[in-house]
């Protein structure tokens, strides 16, 4: 895939794509490790019953906040990659904007420090951020699937499967008893990680093909 100047991928830069792609994966790992560390450090924490939001409030909130900000940057990295390598269609353009907004939402969740802890100081927007996050996580993999197929059919199939899985799974969270919603939220987090990692790997593979 060479352009008229003899450089790979007319407007695609493999080095940039690999750097952003690997960071997107790294950010997911950092968030996962932050949650595990907080599970052990935060006193009287029950990782089955208590949500990640519970870890983000109190003395040790900085641990989870580091992970939240790292994951927010992962989402922005995916948006930058998708803008750098536009695989066509309005749905792909929606995905670019959507991942950018999703990154901002995740950042705000960490920055606002509300976490559903009955804080009523000023305007409490945590629950609205959660709703927006849930809707975007359902829509974005589906929106990107058609374009992703251009880099491999399996990418499109995986994104569709993740979109369906999230759409079915996410609403259940709001009806679960408090005794198990913590572990279920972690399951939803794994779906979100898989979406980001799938997108990141798509671009890493594409970058490798431009050698």
KAFENMO-V819357 format. One record per pair of residues at least 12 apart in sequence whose C-alpha atoms are under 7 Angstrom apart, sorted by the first residue. I is the first residue (numbers start at 0). GAP is how many residues later the second one is. D is the distance in Angstrom with one decimal. If there is no record, write none. Layout:
BEGIN
[[I | GAP | D] [I | GAP | D]]
END
This chain:
BEGIN
[[0 | 209 | 6.2] [7 | 202 | 5.7] [7 | 203 | 7.0] [8 | 201 | 6.4] [11 | 72 | 6.9] [11 | 73 | 6.6] [13 | 193 | 4.4] [13 | 194 | 7.0] [13 | 196 | 6.7] [16 | 64 | 6.4] [16 | 186 | 6.2] [16 | 187 | 6.3] [16 | 190 | 6.0] [17 | 186 | 5.1] [17 | 189 | 6.3] [19 | 57 | 5.5] [19 | 61 | 6.9] [20 | 179 | 4.4] [20 | 180 | 6.6] [20 | 182 | 6.3] [20 | 183 | 5.8] [21 | 178 | 6.9] [22 | 51 | 6.5] [23 | 50 | 4.0] [23 | 51 | 6.9] [23 | 53 | 5.9] [23 | 54 | 6.7] [23 | 172 | 6.9] [23 | 173 | 7.0] [23 | 176 | 6.2] [24 | 172 | 5.5] [24 | 175 | 6.7] [26 | 43 | 4.8] [26 | 44 | 4.8] [26 | 46 | 7.0] [26 | 47 | 5.3] [27 | 43 | 5.6] [27 | 165 | 6.0] [29 | 37 | 5.5] [29 | 40 | 6.6] [30 | 36 | 3.7] [30 | 37 | 6.1] [30 | 39 | 6.5] [30 | 40 | 6.1] [33 | 29 | 5.8] [33 | 30 | 5.5] [33 | 33 | 5.4] [34 | 29 | 6.0] [37 | 17 | 6.5] [37 | 25 | 6.3] [37 | 26 | 6.8] [41 | 18 | 6.6] [46 | 135 | 5.8] [46 | 136 | 6.3] [47 | 131 | 6.9] [47 | 132 | 5.3] [47 | 133 | 6.9] [47 | 134 | 4.8] [47 | 135 | 4.5] [48 | 129 | 5.9] [48 | 130 | 4.4] [48 | 131 | 4.6] [48 | 132 | 5.6] [48 | 133 | 4.6] [48 | 134 | 6.7] [49 | 131 | 6.9] [49 | 132 | 4.5] [50 | 130 | 6.5] [50 | 131 | 4.0] [50 | 134 | 6.5] [51 | 130 | 6.8] [52 | 62 | 5.1] [53 | 61 | 6.8] [55 | 59 | 7.0] [56 | 56 | 6.8] [56 | 58 | 6.8] [64 | 45 | 5.6] [67 | 38 | 6.7] [67 | 39 | 6.7] [67 | 42 | 6.1] [68 | 38 | 5.8] [71 | 31 | 4.5] [71 | 32 | 6.8] [71 | 34 | 5.5] [71 | 35 | 5.6] [72 | 30 | 6.5] [74 | 24 | 5.7] [74 | 25 | 6.7] [74 | 27 | 6.8] [74 | 28 | 5.0] [74 | 121 | 7.0] [75 | 23 | 6.4] [75 | 24 | 5.3] [75 | 27 | 5.4] [77 | 21 | 6.8] [77 | 121 | 6.8] [77 | 122 | 6.5] [78 | 17 | 4.9] [78 | 20 | 5.2] [78 | 21 | 5.6] [81 | 14 | 5.9] [82 | 13 | 6.2] [86 | 60 | 5.0] [87 | 59 | 6.2] [90 | 52 | 4.9] [90 | 53 | 6.5] [91 | 51 | 6.1] [91 | 52 | 5.3] [91 | 55 | 6.5] [94 | 45 | 5.5] [94 | 48 | 6.0] [94 | 49 | 6.0] [97 | 38 | 6.7] [97 | 42 | 6.6] [101 | 31 | 6.3] [101 | 34 | 7.0] [104 | 24 | 6.2] [104 | 28 | 6.9] [108 | 17 | 6.5] [113 | 12 | 6.1] [133 | 36 | 7.0] [137 | 25 | 5.0] [137 | 28 | 5.8] [137 | 29 | 5.4] [138 | 24 | 6.7] [140 | 18 | 4.9] [140 | 19 | 6.2] [140 | 21 | 6.8] [140 | 22 | 5.4] [140 | 54 | 6.8] [141 | 17 | 6.2] [141 | 18 | 5.2] [141 | 21 | 5.7] [144 | 14 | 5.6] [144 | 15 | 6.3] [150 | 51 | 6.9] [150 | 55 | 6.9] [154 | 43 | 7.0] [154 | 47 | 7.0] [158 | 36 | 6.7] [161 | 29 | 6.7] [161 | 33 | 6.7] [165 | 25 | 6.9] [169 | 18 | 6.9]]
END
